[in-house]
Amino acid sequence: MKQLMIKPTIYKFDTAKAFAEDFAIGEGDLVITNSYIFDPNFGDLNLKCEVLYQEKYGVGEPSDDMAEAMFKDLKGQYKRIIAIGGGTVIDISKIFALKKPSPILDLYDGITPIEKDKELVLVPTTCGTGSEVTNITVLALNSRNTKKGLAHDAMYADSAVILPQLLLSLPPKSLVQAASML
Ligand SMILES: NC(=O)c1ccc[n+]([C@@H]2O[C@H](COP(=O)([O-])OP(=O)(O)OC[C@H]3O[C@@H](n4cnc5c(N)ncnc54)[C@H](O)[C@@H]3O)[C@@H](O)[C@H]2O)c1
């Protein structure tokens, strides 16, 4: 019987450039993020990855509708999903690392098996959710008027990456909290 598992591997980098180089971010990678976080930190690195901006699909809590709309816009096959954002971006990205992310409700209903077939790298840009080291995604299921967690070990990240510079754009109240955690 399994007793203990420690995942993911945790990394820390001083700069976005150092992270991008060490992880060789490029073709075959899908980065899920927000433009106001990605562009100032990674924009001048000319990365050859595909980038999906979560805020184009709605604001507030992550939902199944938001994730389904993002899924429809995907253009290709990816070997790695890299989330750079808060709990919203990270929780959606956990679904995207699965073999069959859509329909999301089928995952919740146990119709589609929860199997991961892409490497998952999670880079938190807020403090406190800890989602980068948990095996759960929490989505609002709009059609069911509820918010529900889906927990499975397949949704553990392979890598969690701490990049303190990404916290600098947090609103002042959050930044004070972030500073106390560094
Ligand atoms: N899976 C888990 O283990 C787990 C645990 C706790 C919470 N959650 C989920 O996390 C979600 C909340 O996540 P959150 O509190 O990180 O908020 P969030 O991801 O919703 O972010 C809040 C806002 O701040 C913006 N933002 C994020 N980082 C920023 C940065 N560095 N600079 C400027 N703006 C930034 C986001 O774009 C968003 O508009 C909830 O949906 C909750 O259910 C998940």
The ligand as a Tripos MOL2 file, in Angstrom:
@<TRIPOS>MOLECULE
LIG
   44    48     1     0     0
SMALL
NO_CHARGES

@<TRIPOS>ATOM
      1 N1         -6.0130   23.6090   -6.4010 N.am      1 LIG1
      2 C1         -5.7290   24.0040   -5.1750 C.2       1 LIG1
      3 O1         -5.0170   23.3200   -4.4320 O.2       1 LIG1
      4 C2         -6.2840   25.3200   -4.6890 C.ar      1 LIG1
      5 C3         -6.0830   25.7260   -3.3560 C.ar      1 LIG1
      6 C4         -6.6190   26.9550   -2.9760 C.ar      1 LIG1
      7 C5         -7.2950   27.7540   -3.8940 C.ar      1 LIG1
      8 N2         -7.4770   27.3220   -5.1780 N.ar      1 LIG1
      9 C6         -8.1700   28.1450   -6.1620 C.3       1 LIG1
     10 O2         -7.3600   29.2530   -6.5170 O.3       1 LIG1
     11 C7         -8.2050   30.2570   -7.0330 C.3       1 LIG1
     12 C8         -7.7720   31.6080   -6.5180 C.3       1 LIG1
     13 O3         -6.4270   31.7910   -6.8740 O.3       1 LIG1
     14 P1         -5.6430   33.1090   -6.4710 P.3       1 LIG1
     15 O4         -6.0230   33.5480   -5.1160 O.co2     1 LIG1
     16 O5         -4.2010   32.8640   -6.7540 O.co2     1 LIG1
     17 O6         -6.2500   34.2120   -7.4330 O.3       1 LIG1
     18 P2         -6.4010   34.2960   -9.0170 P.3       1 LIG1
     19 O7         -5.5300   33.3430   -9.7270 O.co2     1 LIG1
     20 O8         -7.8510   34.2510   -9.3420 O.co2     1 LIG1
     21 O9         -5.8320   35.7570   -9.2740 O.3       1 LIG1
     22 C9         -6.5490   36.9120   -8.8270 C.3       1 LIG1
     23 C10        -6.2850   38.0510   -9.8230 C.3       1 LIG1
     24 O10        -4.9180   38.4590   -9.7060 O.3       1 LIG1
     25 C11        -4.2810   38.4200  -10.9740 C.3       1 LIG1
     26 N3         -2.8670   38.1110  -10.7410 N.ar      1 LIG1
     27 C12        -2.3480   36.9140  -10.3890 C.ar      1 LIG1
     28 N4         -1.0230   37.0270  -10.2120 N.ar      1 LIG1
     29 C13        -0.7090   38.3240  -10.4670 C.ar      1 LIG1
     30 C14         0.5120   39.0540  -10.4630 C.ar      1 LIG1
     31 N5          1.6840   38.5010  -10.1170 N.pl3     1 LIG1
     32 N6          0.4680   40.3500  -10.7940 N.ar      1 LIG1
     33 C15        -0.7100   40.9520  -11.1060 C.ar      1 LIG1
     34 N7         -1.9080   40.3240  -11.1190 N.ar      1 LIG1
     35 C16        -1.8870   39.0220  -10.8090 C.ar      1 LIG1
     36 C17        -5.0630   37.3610  -11.7350 C.3       1 LIG1
     37 O11        -4.9190   37.5300  -13.1260 O.3       1 LIG1
     38 C18        -6.4900   37.6150  -11.2560 C.3       1 LIG1
     39 O12        -7.0740   38.6640  -11.9830 O.3       1 LIG1
     40 C19        -9.6340   29.9120   -6.6210 C.3       1 LIG1
     41 O13       -10.3540   29.4990   -7.7690 O.3       1 LIG1
     42 C20        -9.4550   28.7530   -5.6630 C.3       1 LIG1
     43 O14       -10.5220   27.8250   -5.7220 O.3       1 LIG1
     44 C21        -6.9610   26.1370   -5.5880 C.ar      1 LIG1
@<TRIPOS>BOND
     1     1     2 1
     2     2     3 2
     3     2     4 1
     4     4     5 ar
     5     4    44 ar
     6     5     6 ar
     7     6     7 ar
     8     7     8 ar
     9     8     9 1
    10     8    44 ar
    11     9    10 1
    12     9    42 1
    13    10    11 1
    14    11    12 1
    15    11    40 1
    16    12    13 1
    17    13    14 1
    18    14    15 2
    19    14    16 1
    20    14    17 1
    21    17    18 1
    22    18    19 2
    23    18    20 1
    24    18    21 1
    25    21    22 1
    26    22    23 1
    27    23    24 1
    28    23    38 1
    29    24    25 1
    30    25    26 1
    31    25    36 1
    32    26    27 ar
    33    26    35 ar
    34    27    28 ar
    35    28    29 ar
    36    29    30 ar
    37    29    35 ar
    38    30    31 1
    39    30    32 ar
    40    32    33 ar
    41    33    34 ar
    42    34    35 ar
    43    36    37 1
    44    36    38 1
    45    38    39 1
    46    40    41 1
    47    40    42 1
    48    42    43 1
@<TRIPOS>SUBSTRUCTURE
     1 LIG1         1 GROUP 0 **** ****
